[in-house]
Amino acid sequence: MEAILKFNLDEPDDRMAHFRCVKATDMAIVLFEIQHNLRRKCEDSTDKIFEKINELIEDHNINLDELII
C-alpha cells in the first residue's frame, strides 16, 4: 500500500497543509512529552491541568503511542 500527498506550494492553503504535515512528528513529540514527562518535572500540584490535557487529547482521538512509537 502506498500514499502520496501532493501539495501546490504556490497556493497558501496547500503551503500551510504541507507545513503541518512536515511538522506533525515534532508536534506529536511535544504532545507526548507534555502528556508523559512534564508532570514529573513539575514541582507544584498540577493534576487538574494534566487531566484537562489528557481529556483534550482523548476528545480528539489522538493516540500518541501510535504517532511516536
Buried (B, 14 or more C-beta within 10 A) or exposed (E): EEEEEEBEEEEEEEEEBBEEEEEEEEEBEEBBEBBEEBEEEEEEEEEEBBEEBEEEBEEEEBEBEEBEE
